[in-house]
Amino acid sequence: MLCRIYLGSCRRQNPKKCDLAKTIELLRLGLELVRPLAEMPNDEQAESFIKTKAERHEVKLGDLMMPLRVAITGSRVSPPLFGSLRILGTECSQARVRRALEKLNGWLLLEKRDNLVKR
């Protein structure tokens, strides 16, 4: 579940079959990958790098890329992710991911609180 944070509007989105906690976990991994991806000279190297990371962490590539794409671009449908990272640069991209994580963590707290109240 992600937001269009940097645009000011907020809409929850999540990768298929991923709950809020799993989406946060995937986005934390994505945050670690922003710098190397933004510094890759071309999309082929970036794609190879992120595929290797997804395999190493035993997650589907699409499930890893979708939260990162939404955090960076604000949309599930967007310009190419790797090019967007290079254009925005590491600092701006990391800031967008951190803002998304802050929002998601806030939703997770609300979700946990609501579950306690229902009991």
Beta strands, then each sheet from edge to edge (+ up, - down):
end
